[in-house]
């Protein structure tokens, strides 16, 4: 991932998706120590961020989320800590906490009066952790996970190991981006501003946007030769 490729993906993301902004606006004051706010978060993840959970399961899922939050949230690192500053032990701890959320299962009754069981799932769990630690814990979806496994960028025998290796992988990506930023005369922390992003967009969210565009939506950044051709076209005098 180069700075140019990231810039392209983030630009396309902004033209195709405003759901995260809607999600954040509605969710930023939620307190997961409150029952109703836990339910609201589940509803907002469904409405704005692709977590397709049966509506009848939301209330019970909110209860499970609150119980999980009461037990595990304080074991996470400080909210102001960014991904680059996390030690391996902290990444492993985050993966354990993620795995505990995966274990939460909710039973609900379908329209046909059948009882079904549903867990939070890797996508929902990662987005909840990102909501709690947006500077450090990137979200993902199933397509991103499978493609990174296919590329051998991450590996693991279970969901916990996959998530832990995903965090390590993204941390390495961020370190590489930091070096690219320095070569271009600015600091990594300035990158969201350089990409015309609002101040609530974090570095892990930029990585998520890149992967969502290039993997989930399968929109590849143009090759250097194509960009050079476009640039020549921009520089031409307009015809009469």
N, C-alpha and C positions, 0 to 999 in steps of 0.2 A: 504494500500500500504506500504510494507516494503522496506528497502533499497535494499535487495536482489531481490525482485520482480521488482523494478524499474531498477536495473542493468541488469537483464535478458531482460526486454522489450526493453531497450535502445540498448543492444547488438544486438538483433534480428532486431530492426529498422534499425540499420546501415548496416546490411547485405541485407536488402530488399528495402531500399528507400534512394536514393541520390538526390531526386528532390528538397528538401528544400535547399540543398547546392547550387544547380544550380540557384534556385530562388533568394537566397540571393546574390549570386555573381553578378547576373544581376540587382538586384533591390537596392543594398545598396547605390547607389549614386542618386537615384531618389528624386526629389523635387516636392511635390504635389502642390506647388504654380505654377508649370508650366503645361500648358495644355497637352503637349506631354508626359510628365512623368506620368500624371494621366492615360492616355490611355495605356501607357506602363505597368503600374502596373496591370491594368485589364488584359492585354494580358499575363503577366507573371503568374498571379494567375490562369489563364486558362491553360496555357502551363505546369506549374510545380507543381501546388498545388490544383488540383481537383475542381476548381471553373468552372463548365461547363456552360459558358454563350455563347449565339449565337455570332459569330464573328461580324455579322453586327451591333450588339448593342454596340460594344466596344467604338466607338468614342463618342457617346452620353453619355454612362456611364462615360467616362472620364470627360466630361463636368460637369455632375452631381456630380462626386467625387470632382472636384476642387471647385465647389460652396459650397459643404458641408464642405470641408477642410477649406476654407476661413472663414466660419462662426463659426465652432465648434472646430477646432484643438487647438486653443490657450486656450480653456477652459479646456483642459486636464492638468493633473498634470505634473510636471517636468519629462523630459525623463530619468533622472538618478535614479528616485525613483523606488524601487522594490516593489513587491506585498506585502511583509510583512509590509512595512512602510505605506501602504495606509490606511487612515481612512475610516470609513463607508460612510461619506459624499462624499469622492472621488470615492468610488466604485459606489455609486448611480449616481454621475455625469457622470462617464464613461458609465453606463447603459443608461442614457439619451442620450448621444452623439451617442452611438451605435444605439439606437432606431431612432434617427434622420436620420442615414444612411439607416436604413431599409425603411424609408419613401420615399427615392429617387427611383423614377420609370422612366424607359426609354421605349419609344415606338420605335419599329423597324418593318421593312417590311420583311416578309418571302419570300422564293423563289416563293411561290404561290400568291404573291402580297397581302397577308393578313397582317393587322396591329396587332401586338402583343405588350403586355406590360410586362415588367420584372423588378423586384426590385433587390436590391443587395442580399437579403436573409441572414439568420443568419450565415451561414458558411462563405460567402464572407465578410460580415461586421466584424465578429470576427477576420478574418485573416488580414483585413486592419488595425484594431485597434492594433493587435499584431505587424504588420509591423511598426506602429507609436510608440508603447510602448512595445518593446520586453521583457523588464525586469519585466513587471507587468501584462500585459493583455494577458492571454493565448488564443490560438485559439481553435476551436472545429469543429466538423462536425455534421451532423444530427444523425448519429448512436450514437455518444458519448452523445449528448443531450438527446436522447430518452432513452438510457440505464440508465443515471444518474437520470432521472425522474422516471423510473421504479423502481430503487433501493431506491427512495425517498431521494437521496442525494441532489437533488435540486427540487424546485417546483416553480410554478408561474402561474398566470392567463393569461399572455401574454408574448411575446418574451422579452420585457424589463425586466420583473420580473425574467424570467428564466435566462437571462444573468447575471443580478445582483447577483442572488443566486449562479450561477456558479462561479463567481469571489470570492464570500465569501467561497464557498466550496473549491476551489483550494487554497485559502489563508490558510484555516485550514489544508489542506493536507501538504502545505509547512511548516507550523509551526510544524507539527508532524515529518516531515522529518528532520527539524532542530534539534529536540531533539534526533532522531536516530543517526544523524551525530555526535552530541556531545558525545553520549554513545560509539561511535566507534572511538573517539579520533580526530575528525577533524570538521571543520566548514562547514556549508551548502554551503558557497560560493566556497568551494573547490570541491564540488560534481561533477560538469562537468569534471574537470581535473581527478578526481578519476575514472570516467567512460570513460576516454580516449576521451573526446569530444573536438572539437576545441573551441577556446576561444569565438567564437560568439554564442555558444549555452547557452541560459539562463535557469534558473530554470523553468519558465513557459513552455519553450519548452520541457524540460525533462518530465514534467507532460503530455504534449500533446503526446509525443512519447509513454509513457506508455499507455495512453488511446487508442491511435490509434492502437497499437499492440494488446492489450487485449480486446478492445471492437470492433473497426472497423474491424480489421483483425481476431478477435476471437482466438488469440493464448495465451493460459493461461500459466503463469509461472509454472514450475514444483514444486511439493510438496517437503517439506523438506526431506521426506524419499527417494524420487527419487534422489535428489541432493546428499544425503549421500551415496546412492548406487553408483552413478557416481564417487564420490570422492574415494570410495574404489577401483573402477576399475582403476582410475588414479594412485593410489598408488601401484598397483600390479606390480610385476616384469614382463617384457614382456616375453611371451613364445617363445620357439625356433621355 
